[in-house]
Amino acid sequence: MGRMRKTFQTIRKGEPVGIETPEDQRSAAPPEGTQAVSAAPSRTLWGDAFARLRRNRLAIAAVVWVVFIVIVALTADLWVPQALGSPTAQLYDARLPMSAQHPFGTDQVGRDVLSRVIYGARISLAVGILATAISTAIGLVMGALAAYHGGIWDTIIMRLADIFLAFPYTLFVIVMLAVLGSGIQNVFIAIGVLGWPSIARVFRSAILSVKENDYVDAARSMGASDARIIVRHIFPNSVASIVVYATMNIGGAILTEAALSFLGMGVVPPDPSWGILIEDGQKFLATQPWLMIMPGLAILLTVLAFTLLGDGLRDALDVKMKDA
């Protein structure tokens, strides 16, 4: 009502309607000491990526499964021994069918299969994550040296990567394990050391597309060292592709470990591993198929989850994608 009364007063005085007077501007201005809040929220690459990832149902389902299997593997000691028995303890009759007491049955020597699958998740996930961490660390260093310095460094590192990629990967790992010996430590060392060339190539390509940007030239002109430019400017803008590739590589490392254990070159029995469980169960596939199907299903779901998660991260981190 006060604003309407003021409008009528301006009409009587002959002032143009619609033009605010100094008194109106003072009344509409925010109080002193306060700032106007912007209506548009700030947006970042990772914030937009998380918003796109939440809309990907397959990626969310993959995250749920990965979180579930990691929690089960980490907390196995809290409840598995009391409920099902130790994965190496022969407490029951051999090859019992699936039941309420033994949801996955028992194996050929009376060990509970569900207990062994759960503890096998701990070993398989440890190998997948640690091997990927090793290969990623080596690949990042090699890719950064090749892309940033170029010249002779690029030639040497890329030709070395070509030599590694020229050999069949699994056969190369088997040869390395024949030298180092079997065991979980040697498995993730062999997989990690031999898995760097692909990551180095991916990181090299990402750096080559970033290092010619203006902010890199500005940092170089201000006297920043090569290490600082790589760590503070190039790496944060190139890490998205590595996150995607490393996530998918975890599933590949789990498959490689399972294949090595199936061939007797990986984890040493009686320690449970999904590959060892499949190797033990394939002898009884015709009569007791659950001995092989259950660990095989665990491998299938876990590798598929990491693959779908990596695919979802690739779509989410693609800056060219438009929000729906």
C-alpha positions in Angstrom: 0.0 0.0 0.0 2.9 2.4 0.8 4.4 1.8 -2.7 1.0 2.4 -4.4 0.5 5.6 -2.4 4.0 6.8 -3.5 3.1 6.0 -7.1 0.0 8.2 -6.9 2.1 11.0 -5.4 4.6 10.9 -8.3 1.7 11.2 -10.7 0.3 14.2 -9.0 3.8 15.8 -9.0 4.2 15.1 -12.8 7.1 12.7 -12.4 7.5 9.9 -14.9 5.9 6.6 -13.6 8.2 3.6 -13.5 11.4 5.5 -12.6 12.6 4.8 -9.0 13.3 7.8 -6.9 16.5 7.9 -4.7 14.3 7.1 -1.7 13.1 3.9 -3.5 16.6 2.9 -4.3 17.7 3.3 -0.7 14.8 1.3 0.6 15.4 -1.5 -2.0 19.2 -1.7 -1.3 20.4 -4.4 1.0 21.5 -3.4 4.5 25.1 -2.2 5.0 27.6 -5.0 5.8 25.7 -7.6 3.8 26.3 -8.9 0.3 23.9 -9.9 -2.4 23.7 -13.7 -2.7 24.1 -15.0 -6.2 21.1 -17.1 -7.4 23.2 -19.3 -9.6 25.1 -22.0 -7.6 28.8 -22.4 -8.3 29.6 -25.3 -10.6 32.8 -27.4 -10.8 33.9 -30.3 -13.0 33.6 -32.8 -10.2 30.3 -31.4 -9.0 28.8 -31.7 -12.5 30.3 -35.2 -12.9 28.7 -36.4 -9.7 25.3 -35.0 -10.7 25.5 -36.9 -14.0 26.7 -40.0 -12.3 23.7 -40.0 -10.0 21.4 -40.1 -13.0 23.2 -43.2 -14.4 21.2 -46.2 -12.9 23.7 -48.8 -14.0 26.6 -46.9 -12.5 24.7 -46.5 -9.2 23.9 -50.2 -9.1 27.6 -50.9 -9.8 28.6 -48.6 -6.9 26.2 -50.4 -4.6 27.7 -53.8 -5.4 31.3 -52.6 -5.1 30.6 -51.0 -1.7 28.7 -54.1 -0.6 31.5 -56.5 -1.6 34.2 -54.3 -0.1 32.4 -54.1 3.2 31.8 -57.9 3.2 35.5 -58.5 2.5 36.7 -56.1 5.2 34.3 -57.4 7.9 34.5 -61.1 7.2 36.4 -61.8 10.4 33.6 -60.3 12.5 30.8 -62.8 11.6 31.9 -65.5 9.1 33.9 -67.7 11.6 31.0 -67.9 14.0 28.3 -68.5 11.5 30.0 -70.7 8.8 33.4 -71.6 10.1 36.9 -70.8 9.0 37.4 -71.0 5.2 40.2 -73.5 5.8 38.5 -75.6 8.5 37.0 -79.0 7.5 34.0 -79.0 9.8 31.2 -80.5 7.8 30.5 -83.4 5.5 31.9 -83.2 2.0 29.9 -81.8 -0.9 26.7 -81.0 1.0 24.1 -79.4 -1.2 22.9 -75.8 -0.8 20.7 -75.4 2.3 19.8 -72.9 5.0 22.9 -73.8 7.0 25.2 -73.8 4.0 23.7 -71.4 1.4 26.5 -72.3 -1.1 27.0 -75.9 0.1 30.3 -77.4 1.1 33.3 -78.4 -1.0 34.9 -81.8 -1.6 36.7 -81.7 1.9 33.8 -80.3 3.9 34.6 -76.6 3.9 31.8 -74.1 3.7 31.7 -72.6 0.2 30.1 -69.3 1.2 32.8 -68.7 3.8 35.5 -69.4 1.2 33.8 -67.1 -1.4 33.7 -64.2 1.2 37.3 -64.6 2.2 38.2 -65.1 -1.5 36.7 -61.6 -2.1 39.2 -60.2 0.3 42.1 -61.7 -1.7 40.8 -61.0 -5.1 39.9 -57.3 -4.3 43.3 -56.8 -2.7 45.1 -58.1 -5.7 42.9 -56.0 -8.1 43.3 -52.8 -6.1 47.0 -53.1 -5.2 48.0 -54.3 -8.7 46.1 -51.4 -10.3 47.7 -48.9 -7.8 51.2 -50.2 -8.8 50.5 -50.1 -12.6 48.8 -46.6 -12.3 51.7 -45.1 -10.3 54.3 -46.4 -12.8 52.1 -45.4 -15.8 51.6 -41.9 -14.5 55.3 -41.3 -14.1 56.2 -42.8 -17.5 53.4 -41.0 -19.3 54.2 -37.6 -17.7 57.9 -37.9 -18.6 57.1 -38.9 -22.2 54.5 -36.2 -22.8 55.9 -33.3 -21.0 59.5 -33.6 -21.9 59.1 -35.3 -25.3 62.1 -35.8 -27.5 64.3 -38.7 -26.5 62.3 -39.4 -23.4 59.1 -39.9 -25.4 60.9 -42.2 -27.9 62.5 -44.4 -25.2 59.4 -44.7 -23.0 57.0 -45.4 -25.9 59.3 -47.9 -27.5 59.6 -49.6 -24.1 55.8 -49.7 -23.8 55.6 -51.2 -27.3 58.0 -54.0 -26.2 55.8 -54.8 -23.2 52.6 -54.7 -25.3 54.1 -57.0 -27.9 54.0 -60.0 -25.5 50.7 -61.6 -24.5 49.9 -60.1 -21.2 48.8 -63.3 -19.3 51.8 -65.2 -20.7 54.1 -62.4 -19.6 52.7 -62.5 -16.1 53.1 -66.3 -15.9 56.7 -66.0 -17.0 57.3 -63.4 -14.3 55.6 -65.6 -11.6 57.8 -68.5 -12.7 60.8 -66.4 -11.8 59.4 -64.8 -8.6 57.4 -67.8 -7.4 53.7 -68.2 -6.5 52.0 -66.2 -3.7 49.6 -63.3 -3.4 52.5 -60.7 -3.0 54.2 -61.8 -6.2 50.8 -61.9 -8.0 50.0 -58.3 -7.5 53.6 -57.2 -8.1 53.7 -59.1 -11.4 50.3 -57.8 -12.6 51.1 -54.2 -11.4 54.6 -54.0 -13.0 53.4 -55.4 -16.3 50.2 -53.3 -16.6 51.7 -49.8 -16.8 52.1 -49.4 -20.6 48.4 -48.9 -21.4 48.0 -46.4 -18.5 51.2 -44.5 -19.7 49.7 -44.2 -23.2 46.4 -42.9 -21.9 48.1 -40.4 -19.6 50.5 -39.3 -22.3 47.6 -38.5 -24.6 45.8 -36.6 -21.9 48.9 -34.5 -21.1 49.6 -33.7 -24.8 46.1 -32.2 -25.1 46.5 -30.1 -21.9 50.1 -28.9 -21.8 49.7 -26.4 -24.7 47.0 -24.4 -22.9 47.5 -20.8 -21.9 47.5 -21.4 -18.2 50.5 -23.8 -18.6 52.4 -21.2 -20.6 51.6 -18.6 -17.9 52.9 -20.8 -15.1 56.1 -21.6 -17.1 56.6 -17.9 -17.8 56.3 -17.1 -14.1 59.2 -19.4 -13.4 57.3 -22.5 -12.1 59.3 -25.7 -12.1 58.4 -28.6 -14.3 57.4 -30.7 -11.3 55.1 -27.9 -10.0 53.5 -27.4 -13.5 52.8 -31.2 -13.8 51.4 -31.6 -10.3 49.5 -28.3 -9.9 48.3 -27.6 -13.5 48.6 -30.6 -15.8 47.7 -33.5 -13.6 44.4 -32.2 -12.2 43.2 -31.5 -15.7 44.3 -34.9 -17.0 43.3 -37.2 -14.2 39.8 -37.8 -15.3 40.8 -40.3 -18.0 43.1 -42.1 -15.6 40.3 -42.5 -13.0 38.1 -44.1 -15.6 40.9 -46.4 -16.9 42.1 -47.4 -13.5 38.5 -48.3 -12.4 38.1 -50.6 -15.3 41.6 -52.0 -14.8 40.6 -53.3 -11.4 38.2 -55.7 -13.0 40.8 -56.8 -15.4 43.3 -57.5 -12.6 40.7 -59.5 -10.7 40.2 -61.6 -13.8 43.9 -62.1 -14.3 44.4 -63.2 -10.7 41.5 -65.7 -11.1 43.1 -67.1 -14.3 46.5 -67.4 -12.6 45.0 -69.1 -9.5 43.0 -71.5 -11.8 46.3 -72.4 -13.5 48.1 -72.9 -10.2 50.3 -69.9 -10.6 48.5 -67.5 -8.2 47.4 -67.8 -4.6 48.7 -70.9 -2.8 46.1 -73.2 -1.3 44.5 -73.6 1.2 44.1 -69.8 1.1 40.8 -69.1 -0.6 40.7 -67.3 -4.0 37.9 -67.1 -6.5 40.2 -68.7 -9.1 41.1 -71.5 -6.8 37.5 -72.1 -5.9 36.6 -72.4 -9.6 39.6 -74.7 -10.2 38.4 -77.0 -7.3 34.8 -76.9 -8.4 35.3 -77.6 -12.1 36.1 -81.2 -11.3 32.6 -81.7 -10.0 30.6 -79.6 -12.4 28.4 -82.4 -13.5 27.3 -83.5 -10.0 27.9 -80.5 -7.7 27.7 -77.4 -10.0 27.4 -74.9 -7.2 31.0 -75.4 -6.3 32.0 -73.7 -9.5 28.9 -71.5 -10.2 29.0 -69.5 -7.0 32.6 -68.2 -7.2 32.2 -67.7 -10.9 29.1 -65.6 -10.2 31.0 -63.6 -7.7 33.7 -62.9 -10.3 31.1 -62.0 -13.0 29.2 -59.5 -10.8 32.4 -57.9 -9.4 34.1 -57.4 -12.7 30.9 -56.3 -14.4 30.4 -53.7 -11.5 33.8 -52.2 -12.0 33.3 -52.1 -15.8 29.9 -50.4 -15.5 31.3 -48.0 -12.9 34.2 -47.1 -15.2 31.8 -46.6 -18.1 29.6 -44.4 -15.9 32.6 -42.3 -14.8 33.7 -41.9 -18.4 30.3 -40.4 -19.3 30.1 -38.3 -16.1 33.5 -36.8 -16.6 33.0 -36.0 -20.3 32.8 -32.2 -20.3 31.2 -32.2 -23.7 28.1 -33.9 -22.4 25.2 -31.6 -21.8 23.0 -31.7 -18.7 19.6 -33.2 -19.3 
